[in-house]
């Protein structure tokens, strides 16, 4: 029974890891575009918009970089359940990075970006899946 449950969780983790990698790459690209827009647009400098846009871009890039790393590590953990603890730690770091990015966006006067909220949700799901994989592997 434990082997069957572990293989089911591993399959879900493998598919979720692909989703993490795709969403992370997309979010990293969007973060780069936002950073470029904040630094390249001279007209927006007079309104104070670039600071909040720059903070959003950097927070998105960092959080999505962690998401990509979690996807790669999740793929490895789906084959070797012994890596579930490392995946859980990395996913917790992703949760912290997303919350920190949301706090910075709010502090600079920007709105709470949906991309960081979505990333927070993905990382929270990853924490749960990695925890379940670690429990079933024991």
ABEGO torsion letter per residue (X at the ends): XAAAAAAAAAAAAAAAAAAAAAAAAAAAAAAAAAAAAAAABAAAAAAGAAAAAAAAAAAAAAAAAAAAAAAAAAAAAAABAAAAAAAAAAAAAAAAAAAAAAAAAAAAGBBBBAAAAAAAAAAAAAAAAAAAAAAAAX
